[in-house]
Amino acid sequence: MTVKFKRVALIGLGLIAGSMAHAIRAAGLADEITGYARSAETREIARQIGLCDRVLDSATEAVEGADLVVLAVPVGAMGPVAQEIAPHLASGAILTDVGSVKQAVIEAVGPHVPAGVHFIPGHPLAGTEHSGPRSGFATLFQNRWWLLTPPPDTDPVAVQRLTDLIRAMGANVEIMEPAHHDLVLAVTSHAPHLIAYTMVGVADHLRRVTEGEVIKYSAAGFRDFTRIAASDPTMWRDVFLTNREATLDILGRFTEELFALQRAIRMGDGQQLHDYFTRTRAIRRGIVEAGQDTSAPDFGRSQPPADAAGPAPNPPAQKAGEKPVA
Amino acid sequence: MTVKFKRVALIGLGLIAGSMAHAIRAAGLADEITGYARSAETREIARQIGLCDRVLDSATEAVEGADLVVLAVPVGAMGPVAQEIAPHLASGAILTDVGSVKQAVIEAVGPHVPAGVHFIPGHPLAGTEHSGPRSGFATLFQNRWWLLTPPPDTDPVAVQRLTDLIRAMGANVEIMEPAHHDLVLAVTSHAPHLIAYTMVGVADHLRRVTEGEVIKYSAAGFRDFTRIAASDPTMWRDVFLTNREATLDILGRFTEELFALQRAIRMGDGQQLHDYFTRTRAIRRGIVEAGQDTSAPDFGRSQPPADAAGPAPNPPAQKAGEKPVA
């Protein structure tokens, strides 16, 4: 049984929508893909690279006659866009989104959804630190999780249809409560991103260490923070503003823990530090075992050549995972 | 001009010493490599895999007749090891170390160094999150920085000789003041590592989100923190205890910044957040331009196949960089 949509409308043509366009085409999942982006420049690039079959100059035109509409704009823009397109949605259409926060999107979009349209909020845990219409690629969702948070009364046939599409793009689907989604993501994504942004900001401000040296010697750990902190500013501003409560809760816990470790350093409590660092290794093992990363060393950056003297601890396998942005 | 040592003695047989053994052999930089590790199990593994030409059962035997001795043990163990081997060091030998902290190593080792032995403290900014005698490989130091912090009165011929060896292993050498080294590394490595350990610890403690979910959905950013937080506990305990002042200084600045961003989230100040996240992008660009990472998306984990529909933003080039552990 192959899922097929007549017309998929992508509203917002950034990394996620672009990757969906590539993946949908690669697997032949839609007869036609239409697209719209607020920026004329983005629409122009999308047309040049043939990202969609048709790029329209308004969201209302793009959703006309679509049986699947995907809102792929920053979380803060979801509500206004939904309000604009609502009168133009076809009866029986599925409306989904790819926002990193779910409760706020449901509150903003839900009231505008007309009867007969199936609103199924979603969030693909996939991405890179790049953004824009050129940044997408067909394999972005391979082996990634795609969380759906449909309201309890959602038509199960519509949920199944969207699930089939997502699976056909290579991702795994999980159904989740919106509030639980927002808490889990605060831990696994939102708090880590804010922390990375903060550490990069500290380095930027530090006068005694020049920026040149921070950059030159960045490979010692800091570099990975800068990669996270290079993600799209608008998207992340909206994530923090709309998942405020859960993010602040996790950051509060983080600060408590950090103070405890700072105190251990100040007091010279080596045992406490060693115990703590030993516990954190177990979580890492779990992630490798769960297939969400490999145990190849060095973030996959170092691939000892086959003729290198001596064995590498693990085969430098091609990574299946990706660095999602939210 | 090719540098060549008669006998290189490696004290401690973990990731760095093991990689040195492979690199020295691959480039033919020594007639003989001897080794010693405190753990009988490590010595046995090193013998089985032929890591050194000879693995000795004491550090004093290992350094006998060596013209280069490398201390590759945790920073906290440097002093006692130096004291033990000091009477057995050959006159004219070069003594170096690979510790992630330099002032504390100089204080601990310096007083034991006999006249006629050239003590040149060093720190290769290279590594992975793995440890132990099996974890090394010959290309670990390729295109990495190797910082040396020789005292002002060090024999320049000895410094040149060590520099030649390091360059022959593929690394770039820079001379630096020990105090400045410790501050730069606090920013680029030590504080980021403590922060990663802390975030992983928070996730571990969180009761409302099960560990299973944290692991399952780790790909959303958290995963990279767990990789950093899987590094060797003993090594890192010693780093924080011996670079206490600089690390606490940077962590204090980090907490200030984090509080400012938390406040912006709480007050709903989107402009402040957006401005901050925009600034941090510039640092990332600098790192890519400095050749310490590539702009390929996804930590190099995602490699869009050549036949993927649509262009990837950057060629998924093989990474030259590596994730150093200190």
Interface residues (C-beta under 8 A of the other chain):
Chain A: G18 A21 H22 A23 R25 A26 I49 L51 G76 L125 A126 T128 E129 H130 G132 R134 S135 G136 F137 A138 T139 L140 R144 W145 L147 L183 V184 L185 V187 T188 S189 H190 A191 P192 H193 L194 I195 A196 Y197 T198 M199 V200 G201 V202 A203 D204 H205 L206 R208 V209 E211 E213 V214 I215 K216 Y217 S218 A219 A220 G221 F222 R223 D224 F225 T226 R227 I228 A229 A230 S231 P233 T234 W236 R237 D238 F240 L241 R244 T247 L248 I250 L251 R253 F254 T255 E257 L258 L261 Q262 I265 R266 G268 G270 L273 H274 Y276 F277 T278 R279 T280 R281 I283 R284 R285 G286 I287 A290 Q292 D293 P297 D298 F299 G300 R301 S302 Q303 P304 P305 A308 A309 G310 P311 A312 P313 N314 Q318 K319 A320 G321 E322 K323 P324 V325 A326
Chain B: G18 A21 H22 A23 R25 A26 I49 L51 G76 L125 A126 T128 E129 H130 G132 R134 S135 G136 F137 A138 T139 L140 R144 W145 L147 L183 V184 L185 V187 T188 S189 A191 P192 H193 L194 I195 A196 Y197 T198 M199 V200 G201 V202 A203 D204 H205 L206 R208 V209 E211 E213 V214 I215 K216 Y217 S218 A219 A220 G221 F222 R223 D224 F225 T226 R227 I228 A229 A230 S231 P233 T234 W236 R237 D238 F240 L241 R244 T247 L248 I250 L251 R253 F254 T255 E257 L258 L261 Q262 I265 R266 G268 G270 L273 H274 Y276 F277 T278 R279 T280 R281 A282 I283 R284 R285 G286 I287 A290 Q292 D293 P297 D298 F299 G300 R301 S302 Q303 P304 P305 A308 A309 G310 P311 A312 P313 N314 Q318 K319 A320 G321 E322 K323 P324 V325 A326
